Amino acid sequence: MKYLIAILFFIPCLAQADIFQWIDKQGEKHFSDRPQQGAKRLKVNAGYAYYSIKKIYDGDTILLTNGQKVRFLGINTPEVEGRNKLAQAGGEEARQWLQKKLKNKKVRLERDVEKKDKYGRLLAHVFTPDNAHLNFELVKLGLATVNIHPPNLKYMDDLLAAESEAEQKLIGIWQYQQYAAKAVESLNGQALRGWQRVFGTIKSVYHSRKYSYLNLTDTFSLKIQHKSSQLFPELEGYVGSKVEARGWINKHKKRYSMFIRHPSSIKIK
């Protein structure tokens, strides 16, 4: 085994390498990075670090035994009950699925442009040793929604395709009334908690110094930061379009806004 360790040490940062194993007449195992007569080819993931898990908070956040908290990139699962927060439909289902999936397993992390979020959590796509992409599987099963935060765009197309399929099948959260799309005219002053879907027609566009606003009513707007605007088509082109927007709704006095980070959060109907 010490020979295998030495070989791996000198493999120059490859995601995957071939190692050859054979057993001599004395029954001792040998390893080499070069083919040998009668040797068996092994696939070795070089450069991957695997981490043990201490705790699963919910469907998209885990704690490693090294003390680092990891937030799954590109997705969002409903809240589970905790201090100062109420459970949301589907939250416990997502956590239990993840607990079962990760029982007695380690994980490897794939990072994107941003390494941590504002809470100091590591941001990552999370994989099991058998290469199951947990972010993707949660979305495919309808246990999570896609939540793209530029500049972190890795696996975006795969996640969006999985979400579309789950939504069409009405599985997971897509079967719950709490996540049905609401007409913006029906909000009527109530505060809405958690991830929401709303629909309406974009009437106008307003540009401030820092943000652009797609106005659906006099009291509801989609808010886009200027530094993200290059990801979107010409905003004036949205005017007159019936859309469904997905995200979190903020209420200030009698006005609502939904912060939109990526065009995938606006579905043209």
C-alpha positions as CSV (number, residue, x, y, z in Angstrom):
1,M,0.0,0.0,0.0
2,K,2.9,2.4,0.7
3,Y,3.8,2.1,-3.0
4,L,0.3,3.2,-4.0
5,I,0.5,6.2,-1.7
6,A,3.8,7.2,-3.3
7,I,2.4,6.9,-6.8
8,L,-0.6,9.1,-5.9
9,F,1.6,11.7,-4.4
10,F,3.4,12.2,-7.7
11,I,0.3,12.3,-10.0
12,P,0.1,15.9,-11.1
13,C,-3.4,17.1,-10.1
14,L,-5.3,14.8,-12.4
15,A,-9.0,14.2,-11.7
16,Q,-8.6,10.6,-12.6
17,A,-5.6,8.3,-13.1
18,D,-4.8,4.7,-14.0
19,I,-3.0,2.6,-11.5
20,F,-2.0,-1.0,-12.2
21,Q,-2.1,-3.7,-9.5
22,W,-0.6,-7.2,-9.6
23,I,0.3,-9.9,-7.1
24,D,3.7,-11.7,-7.1
25,K,4.4,-15.3,-6.5
26,Q,4.7,-14.6,-2.8
27,G,1.2,-13.1,-2.7
28,E,2.4,-9.6,-2.1
29,K,0.5,-6.8,-3.9
30,H,2.3,-4.3,-6.1
31,F,1.2,-1.0,-7.7
32,S,2.5,1.0,-10.6
33,D,1.4,3.8,-12.9
34,R,2.7,1.8,-15.9
35,P,1.1,-1.4,-17.4
36,Q,2.5,-4.7,-16.2
37,Q,1.9,-8.2,-17.5
38,G,-1.1,-9.7,-15.8
39,A,-1.8,-6.5,-13.9
40,K,-5.3,-5.3,-13.1
41,R,-6.2,-1.7,-14.1
42,L,-7.5,0.4,-11.2
43,K,-9.3,3.8,-11.5
44,V,-8.2,6.2,-8.8
45,N,-9.6,9.6,-8.2
46,A,-6.5,11.6,-7.5
47,G,-6.7,15.0,-5.8
48,Y,-10.1,14.4,-4.3
49,A,-10.5,14.9,-0.6
50,Y,-13.4,13.2,1.2
51,Y,-15.0,14.5,4.4
52,S,-16.9,12.9,7.2
53,I,-20.2,14.4,8.2
54,K,-21.1,15.4,11.7
55,K,-24.6,16.9,11.3
56,I,-27.2,17.4,8.6
57,Y,-29.1,20.6,9.4
58,D,-31.6,20.5,6.6
59,G,-31.8,19.5,2.9
60,D,-29.1,21.9,1.8
61,T,-26.8,22.5,4.7
62,I,-24.4,20.1,6.4
63,L,-21.7,20.2,9.1
64,L,-18.4,18.4,8.5
65,T,-16.5,16.8,11.3
66,N,-13.7,19.4,10.7
67,G,-16.1,22.0,11.9
68,Q,-16.9,23.6,8.5
69,K,-20.5,24.2,7.5
70,V,-21.3,23.5,3.9
71,R,-24.2,25.2,2.0
72,F,-25.2,23.3,-1.2
73,L,-24.7,25.6,-4.3
74,G,-27.4,26.3,-6.8
75,I,-30.4,25.0,-4.8
76,N,-32.7,25.7,-2.0
77,T,-34.8,23.3,0.2
78,P,-37.7,24.4,2.4
79,E,-36.9,25.2,6.1
80,V,-37.2,22.7,8.9
81,E,-38.4,23.6,12.3
82,G,-35.7,25.3,14.4
83,R,-35.0,28.2,16.7
84,N,-37.0,31.2,15.6
85,K,-38.3,29.5,12.4
86,L,-41.2,27.3,11.5
87,A,-41.1,24.3,9.3
88,Q,-42.1,24.6,5.7
89,A,-43.8,22.0,3.6
90,G,-41.3,19.5,2.2
91,G,-38.4,20.7,4.5
92,E,-38.3,17.6,6.7
93,E,-38.8,15.3,3.7
94,A,-35.6,16.8,2.1
95,R,-33.6,16.5,5.3
96,Q,-34.7,12.9,5.9
97,W,-33.8,12.0,2.3
98,L,-30.3,13.5,2.7
99,Q,-29.8,11.8,6.0
100,K,-30.6,8.4,4.4
101,K,-28.4,9.2,1.4
102,L,-25.4,10.1,3.5
103,K,-25.6,7.5,6.2
104,N,-22.1,6.0,6.7
105,K,-20.8,7.9,3.7
106,K,-18.3,10.7,3.2
107,V,-18.6,13.5,0.6
108,R,-16.3,15.4,-1.7
109,L,-16.9,19.1,-2.5
110,E,-16.7,20.9,-5.9
111,R,-16.4,24.6,-5.5
112,D,-17.3,27.4,-7.8
113,V,-16.2,31.1,-8.1
114,E,-17.3,32.2,-4.6
115,K,-15.9,30.0,-1.9
116,K,-18.1,31.1,1.0
117,D,-21.4,32.9,1.6
118,K,-22.0,35.9,3.9
119,Y,-22.5,33.6,6.8
120,G,-19.1,32.0,6.4
121,R,-20.4,28.7,5.1
122,L,-18.5,26.8,2.4
123,L,-20.3,26.9,-0.9
124,A,-20.1,23.6,-2.9
125,H,-21.6,21.0,-5.1
126,V,-21.6,17.9,-3.0
127,F,-20.8,14.4,-4.3
128,T,-20.7,11.0,-2.6
129,P,-17.9,8.5,-3.3
130,D,-20.1,6.8,-5.9
131,N,-20.3,10.1,-7.7
132,A,-23.9,10.9,-6.9
133,H,-24.4,14.7,-7.3
134,L,-26.6,15.5,-4.3
135,N,-27.6,19.0,-5.4
136,F,-28.8,17.6,-8.7
137,E,-30.6,14.7,-7.1
138,L,-32.5,16.9,-4.6
139,V,-33.8,19.0,-7.5
140,K,-34.6,16.0,-9.7
141,L,-36.7,14.5,-6.8
142,G,-38.6,17.8,-6.3
143,L,-37.1,18.2,-2.8
144,A,-35.3,21.4,-3.8
145,T,-35.7,24.4,-6.1
146,V,-33.0,25.9,-8.3
147,N,-31.5,29.1,-6.8
148,I,-28.7,30.5,-9.0
149,H,-26.4,33.0,-7.4
150,P,-24.0,34.5,-10.0
151,P,-21.1,34.2,-10.5
152,N,-21.6,30.6,-9.4
153,L,-23.0,29.0,-12.5
154,K,-21.6,25.5,-12.5
155,Y,-24.1,22.8,-13.4
156,M,-26.8,25.5,-13.9
157,D,-28.2,23.9,-17.1
158,D,-28.4,20.4,-15.5
159,L,-30.1,21.8,-12.4
160,L,-32.7,23.8,-14.4
161,A,-33.5,20.8,-16.6
162,A,-34.0,18.6,-13.5
163,E,-36.3,21.2,-11.9
164,S,-38.4,21.5,-15.1
165,E,-38.8,17.7,-15.1
166,A,-39.8,17.5,-11.4
167,E,-42.3,20.4,-11.8
168,Q,-43.9,18.7,-14.8
169,K,-44.3,15.4,-12.8
170,L,-45.7,17.3,-9.8
171,I,-43.4,15.5,-7.3
172,G,-41.9,16.8,-4.1
173,I,-42.7,20.4,-3.3
174,W,-44.4,20.8,-6.7
175,Q,-47.5,19.0,-5.3
176,Y,-48.0,21.4,-2.4
177,Q,-50.4,24.3,-2.5
178,Q,-48.0,26.5,-0.5
179,Y,-45.8,26.6,-3.6
180,A,-48.4,27.3,-6.2
181,A,-48.0,30.4,-8.2
182,K,-50.0,33.4,-6.9
183,A,-51.3,36.4,-8.9
184,V,-49.5,39.5,-7.7
185,E,-52.8,41.3,-7.5
186,S,-53.9,38.8,-4.8
187,L,-51.2,39.6,-2.3
188,N,-53.3,42.2,-0.5
189,G,-50.9,43.4,2.1
190,Q,-50.0,40.0,3.6
191,A,-46.4,39.1,4.4
192,L,-45.2,35.9,2.6
193,R,-42.7,33.7,4.2
194,G,-40.2,31.6,2.3
195,W,-39.7,30.8,-1.3
196,Q,-42.6,31.9,-3.5
197,R,-43.9,31.9,-7.0
198,V,-45.9,34.9,-8.3
199,F,-47.2,35.8,-11.8
200,G,-48.4,38.9,-13.6
201,T,-47.7,41.1,-16.5
202,I,-44.7,43.5,-16.5
203,K,-46.0,47.0,-17.0
204,S,-42.9,49.1,-17.0
205,V,-39.2,49.4,-16.1
206,Y,-37.6,51.8,-13.7
207,H,-33.8,52.4,-13.3
208,S,-32.3,53.7,-10.1
209,R,-28.7,54.3,-9.3
210,K,-28.1,50.7,-8.1
211,Y,-31.1,48.7,-9.2
212,S,-33.5,48.2,-12.1
213,Y,-37.2,47.4,-11.3
214,L,-39.6,45.4,-13.5
215,N,-42.9,46.7,-12.3
216,L,-45.9,44.3,-12.3
217,T,-48.2,46.6,-10.4
218,D,-48.0,49.8,-8.5
219,T,-46.9,47.9,-5.4
220,F,-45.0,44.9,-6.7
221,S,-41.6,44.9,-8.6
222,L,-38.8,42.5,-9.6
223,K,-35.5,44.0,-8.4
224,I,-32.3,43.5,-10.4
225,Q,-28.9,44.7,-9.4
226,H,-27.1,46.6,-12.1
227,K,-23.9,44.5,-11.7
228,S,-26.0,41.4,-12.8
229,S,-27.8,43.1,-15.7
230,Q,-25.4,41.7,-18.3
231,L,-26.8,38.3,-17.6
232,F,-30.3,39.4,-18.7
233,P,-31.8,40.3,-22.0
234,E,-32.7,43.9,-22.6
235,L,-35.0,44.7,-19.6
236,E,-37.3,46.9,-21.6
237,G,-38.0,43.8,-23.7
238,Y,-39.9,42.3,-20.8
239,V,-42.5,45.0,-20.9
240,G,-45.9,43.5,-21.8
241,S,-44.8,40.0,-21.1
242,K,-46.7,37.7,-18.7
243,V,-44.2,36.2,-16.4
244,E,-43.8,33.9,-13.4
245,A,-41.1,35.0,-10.9
246,R,-39.5,32.8,-8.3
247,G,-37.8,33.8,-5.1
248,W,-38.3,35.5,-1.8
249,I,-40.7,38.4,-1.4
250,N,-39.7,41.4,0.7
251,K,-42.5,43.7,2.1
252,H,-41.8,47.3,3.0
253,K,-44.8,49.3,4.1
254,K,-47.3,48.6,1.4
255,R,-44.8,47.7,-1.3
256,Y,-43.4,44.3,-2.3
257,S,-40.3,43.4,-4.2
258,M,-38.6,40.2,-5.2
259,F,-34.8,40.2,-5.7
260,I,-33.9,38.5,-8.9
261,R,-30.2,37.5,-9.3
262,H,-30.5,35.4,-12.5
263,P,-32.9,35.4,-15.5
264,S,-33.7,31.7,-14.8
265,S,-35.9,33.1,-11.9
266,I,-38.2,34.8,-14.5
267,K,-40.3,32.4,-16.6
268,I,-42.1,34.0,-19.5
269,K,-45.6,32.5,-19.8
